[in-house]
Amino acid sequence: MPIAYDRRAFIRNSLLTSVGGAWAVKTLSPTARAENAPQPAGEGPAAGGGALPQGKIGDLQVSRLLLGGNLLTHYTHSRDLKYVYNLAKHYNTVEKIWETMALAEKHGVNTVVIHTAPGVMDFLQRYRHERGGKIQWIICPTAPIDDSMEEYRRQVREIVEAGVDAVYVWGVRSDQLVEQGRPDLIAKAVATAKEFGVPCGVGAHDLRVITACEKINAGADFYIKTFHHHNYPSGPKPEEIQGPYTEFPGYWCSHPNEVIEVMKDVGKPWIAFKVMAAGAIPPEDAFQYAFDNGADHVLAGMFDFEIAEDVQIAQAALAKVNRRREWVS
């Protein structure tokens, strides 16, 4: 009987020396069901009939595992493997993106997080209105954030009119503003989104964004913060990390222990992203680490063929979670 491999199973199984060993690895896949898992605060029925637990952000019921938008927009963090971007572009056609979102809904992943790349609003709206899609949208505008807020307000208005469920300040922009000493503009961007009646969060790679926003009470309803450990082959060595946030190929969370300490005192929902360090950390390890260390939700880039397995992995992680930080959502 042929064995069906996905990209993760292939990597695992190729390290084994026998067919029996390959079968052994496959039997280790987590299969715990969410109905047997402890129910954190904010639980509600999962969209699409799935059994994935949820939390609450504003008035939104949001699955503990969210669908990341980078693979859908072909923006793959593939280090020096330059062909991967083109591969993703050819694989994730609009039709395949719709199939991916439908699969996510089927398995209880009820929210996609994405930025305003070209074509995004078109395929989201068509999926919702032509295909009957129910998946929620959390979107970050990429327009400039400045004192006038004109371009930013225009883009927020557009995505709200298109049907966005929540907005967040793009992490790249937040990092820049804090580096420039302008966290006040982050607060202004949050207030701008709230003018249109939608929840608004703040994204960040740099931990200083979170501390600055909390210090000035920027009004964020939630945070989207990078989070992963460094125990993987291309992870940074301590001597390579010189400041609070360094652009180093292969990692996106420079000080995970500091993130844990800061976030345990932040009373707002936390969506952790880049938890797999862009594919360098297996999801079994990444999801457990994120949930155990305080994340309320995990944002993961997933191809269609990875969704069912990743949901099982998230369910298993939630079933045995061991947290210091209380569930905030």
N, C-alpha and C positions, 0 to 999 in steps of 0.2 A: 504493500500500500504506500503510495507516495506521501512524503511529508511536506506539508505546506509551510514554507518559510516566509516570514516577513524580514525586514532589514535588521531588526534587533535580534530575532531568533537566529538568523543566518550568522551574525557575528558571534553570538554565544556558541552555537553548535559547531562552527568551523574550528573552534579551539579544541574540540573533543576528538578522540581517536577511534571511536566506534559508533555504529548506529545505535547501539544500546545506550551509550552515553548521551547521544543526541536526544533520544526519547526521554531520558532522565531529566534533562534540562527543561524540556517542554512540560513535564509533569509538575515542575516547581512553580509554574505561573500562578499568581494569586487568583483565587476563585471565591473569596469571601463575598457574601452579598450584603448590600447596605442595610437591608432590613434587620440584620443581626448586629449592626454596628451601634455604638452608643450615639445618642441623638444630641448633638450640641445645640446651643441656643439658635433660634431662628429657623428651625427645620420646617420644611413645607413640602408639598407634593412636587415631584420632579416633572418637568415638561417632557412630553413625548412618551410617557409611560415608563420611563427608566427608573432605576432604583438608586440613583445617585443623590446623596444628601445635599441640602441647600443651606444657605445663610441668607441674610437680608441686608441689602444696601439701600438706604432710603426706604422707599416703598417697594423696591424690586426684590423678588425672590431670585437668588442667584446660585447656581450650582457651585459646589465646592471645587470642581474642575471646570475651567473655562477653555474655550477654543481660541488659541492665539492666531492673529491675523497675518503674521509675517510670511508663512509658507503660502498662504492664499494670495498674497501680493507678490510672491516670488522673491521676497527679500530674505534670503537664507544666509545665516551666519555660518559660512563654510570654511573659514580660515583661508588657507592658500589653495583650496580646491576650487579653482575659478569656474569650472564647468558646471558646478552644482546649481548655480543661479539659473543657467539656461535650461538645465534639466528640469528644475521645478517649474519654470515658465511653460515648458512643453507639456508637462504632466498636469499641472493645475490649470486647465482651461476653465472657462466660465461654467460649463456643464459639470465638470469635475468638482469645482468649488461648491456648486449647488448640491451635488451628491454628498460632499463632505459635511456640509451644514445639516443636511437631512439626517445623515448618520449620527451626527452629534446629538441632534434632538431625540432621535430614537433611543439613544443610550443615556439620556438624561442630562447631557451637557446643554444647558439652555441659554448660554450667552457667548457671544463672540466679541473679542476685544481687538480693535483694528484701528489704523490711522487713515487719514484721508489721502491715500495714494490715488493716482489717476484710475478711474473706472470703478473704484470701490463703491461709491454711493449708487451707481447704476446697477451693479450686480446684487447689492443688498436689497434695493427696492424691488427689482424684478423677482428676486427669490421670494420676497414677502408677498408681493401682489400678484405675481403670475403663478408661483408654485405653492402659495399658501403657507410659506415658512413662518414659524413662530419664534425663531431664535431671537433673543434680545441683542441689541447693539450697544456696546460701550466704545465710544470713538474719541480719538484725540485729534483736534484740529492741528494742522501744521502751519497755519498762517503766522506771521510775525506777531510777537507780543511786545508792544511798546506803549508809551504814555498815551497815545491817542486811542489805541485799541480798535481802530477803525476796521482794519483787515480781519482781525481776530473776531470781532463782533459779527462782521458780515458772514464769516465762515460758520460760526456757531449758529447763527440764524438759519443758514442753509441746511445744516445737518439736523437741526431740530425740526424744521419744516418737513424734512425727508423722513422723520420718524425715529430719530435716535432716542434711546432709553436713558442713557447717561453719558456724560462727557468727562474727559480728564485732560489735564495739562500734559502735553507731550514731555516725556522724561528728558529728551535731548535738550528741549527748550528750558526746562526747569534747571537742569544742571548748569546751563550757560548763564541763566539769570542769577543764580546764587554765586557763581564764580565772579560775576560782575558786581556783586553787592546789591542786587535789585530783587530780593524776594518779595518786595511790595508789589511788583508787577505780577508775580504768581498769584498773590491774593486778588489782584485786580482781574486777572483772567478767570479765577474761580467765581468771583462776583458777577462777571459778565455772563458766564454760562447760567448761573442761577437766575439771572434776570428773565431767562426764557423758561423757567420752571422745571429744569431737569437737575438731578443730582450731579455734582461735579467733584472729581478727585484730582489728585496730583501724582504724576509719574516721576520716577527718579532712578538714576543709577548711583548718584552721589548721595550718601547718607546725610550730608549737610543740608540737602533739600528738606528732608523730613524735620530735622531739628530746627531749621530756620522757619519753616511753616508753622510748627508748633509754637515757637517762641513768639511769633507775631500774630498768632491765631488767624491764619490765612483763610479759614473757613472751609477747608477740604472736607468732603463727606467720606472720603476713603483715600487710601494711598495704594499706588502700584509701584512696588519697589523690588529691584533685583535681589535675588537671594539664592546662594548656593555655597557649598563648602569648596575647599581647594584640593581635595583628595582625588585628583585625576591626573593622568600623565602630562597634559599640557597646562595644568594649573600653575599659577604663579608661585614663585618661591618668595619667602619673606623679604629677602634683600631686594627683590624686584618691585616691591610696593613702597613707594617713597612718600606718598601723600594720601589724603582721604579718598581720592579717586584718581586712578591712573588709567589711561587708555593702553591696555596691554592685550594683544591678540590672544584669545583663549579664556578670558574671564570677564565677568560683568559685575561681580560683587567683590569689592576689594577687601572688605573687613567684615566677614560674616558674623564673627562673635560680637562685634560692636553693634551690628544690625539687631541681633537678638536682644541685647541689653536695652537698646533704645526703644525698640518696638514693643517690648513687654509693658512699657508705661504709656503707650499711645492707645487711647481709647476709641480708635476709629478702625473700621474694617481695613484689613491689609490683604491685597492681592499680590502674591509673590510671582515674579516672572524671571525668565532666564534660569529657572531652577535646575535645568539639565546642562547649564553652561553651553547652550547651543549644541546639544547632542553628545557632549563629552561624558556626562554622568547618566547611568541607566535610570529610567523612571522609577523603578522599585526603590532605589536609593534616594533619588531626588525628591520624590513626593513625600516619603516618610520624613526626611530631614526637614522639609519645609513645614509640614503640618506639626511635627513634634516641637519645632522651635518657634511657633507662634503665628504662622501664616493662616489666615482665615479661608483663603482661596488660593488655588494654584492655577496659573495661566500657562498653558502648554501648547506649543506649535505641534500640530498633528496632521499627518496625511490621513486620508480616509481609512486606509488599511490598519492604522494604528489605534483608532479611536476605541474600539471594543476592548482591546487589551489594556489601554491606558485607564479606561473607566474601571476595570477590574482591579488594576493596581491601586488606583485612588481609593476605591472601596475598601481594599485590604488595609491600606495605610490608615484610613479613618477608623477601621475596626479595632486597631491596636494602638491608637495614638496615645502619646504620653507627653502632655503639654505642661509648661509652666505658665504661659500666657493664657488668660481666659479667652474663650471664644467671644469675639466682639460682634460678629454677624452670624 
